């Protein structure tokens, strides 16, 4: 059984190689069918191994390079329930994206019909490899494979200057984050002589308490992961990339890639730094909760201000990433179980919302809420899906987002519960405001400050041209994704299995079962009602173009200049170090 683990990574790699090698000789329908089949086969294998790992984690040393005398330079894959669960989520979302993209783009140049599905399969291989590896260096390698492919996918429409610019911003900022992570990895190897995560943790613990080098390595490794997670102040690349990336790519970036940065933070802390030789829990909690709170607040405020629909959803991803970091930063099984469920449902909900925006783009050639006002009245199914996605984002029971949010709130205490309710209401309300205006034509046509607000007008459709009838696949995919987000909240067995997976991975056991409580339901209803109220008010009483905007300074910080973003990356590194060192200095 262990020997099947590498196939989760190897299968999409081989599928991508086949599509690249035969792309010019395959008809488009054949290339896209092969891509879907490979992704679906990998998803099936991940599900099979997930069931098989219920009794014990699966461990495989690739190539037979097993440890000798406790040391190894081999590549180890660890298939515990969390890792295999994420591999399943990744693979299923890739299947959804390839189905949504069926005959989506214009015919590729030079008849390279396999280009897009091959890139998506490479993306899948990188993501699956990252969640399965038990080796810190290979985690870095897989994450960079994923990132390089993401750069290419973001700039897929290379004939457009803004696509190249967005991909370049993405590439530079994330590459710098990767170099920082590699530096931290080198420090850990120099100190321990190990690359396996568990082996590094054991060596650090054997040395006793942490020193400055270990804390610096922790800050450096986390910096790279938080860049991928788009946490404030490392987040600036994300909205720029989403604004220009094709819609199916946005579904992957916000649906799962960003969340893998959060997963990486948790995996690295609990496996390497949680012991006596690592980082004190109080210091790690301070760093993660502080950055998570900043991300949640900045993301929510910026989300509310957007008229470009892709940027609106991108900033909501920043906000919810902040909530994920807050829950993770509490460092307990209860909050981590809640975040795991939250991430699982959020992936489907956010991908579904992007899929609906893609329909608007390819129907009307715009993703600008002002220009689209009232134009989508003839798309009732899309309106229903988009509205349901907004309510799910706001935390309406019984969606899985609401269940994960409720479990985390009960573990977090009153101040952080206020944060969760407020951020969920604001991001959900922004989506509902768009739904009411674009699909219902409610209220007067909104206006905005033209000096620094990003538009989404007169965008080029991603299909061969605007279409009059929405293809069935483009409707079925967001419906299935939203149904998946709902299933997470209504099927108790899913929550139970997620809870067991977290208990297996973390020291300690959750004190409460992952299930609905009266308090959780009421908090979910509260955030959903608030989202409806503020969304409706914003549509019926939009501010004028000359209205005083207290968020203008924050909005102008998102300048689009790469140099500014690099400077903020350095600020974030310094901030992370400042939040991590107080406990060490006090001792």
PyMOL commands that set and color helices and strands:
alter all, ss='L'
color gray80, all
select helices_A, chain A and resi 2-22+28-52+62-64+81-100+109-111+115-132+136-154+161-192+197-206+212-229+236-244+247-273+281-305+309-329+333-364+380-394+400-412+414-439+472-490+492-505+518-540+552-557+562-586
alter helices_A, ss='H'
color red, helices_A
select strands_A, chain A and resi 58-61+76-79
alter strands_A, ss='S'
color yellow, strands_A
deselect
rebuild
show_as cartoon
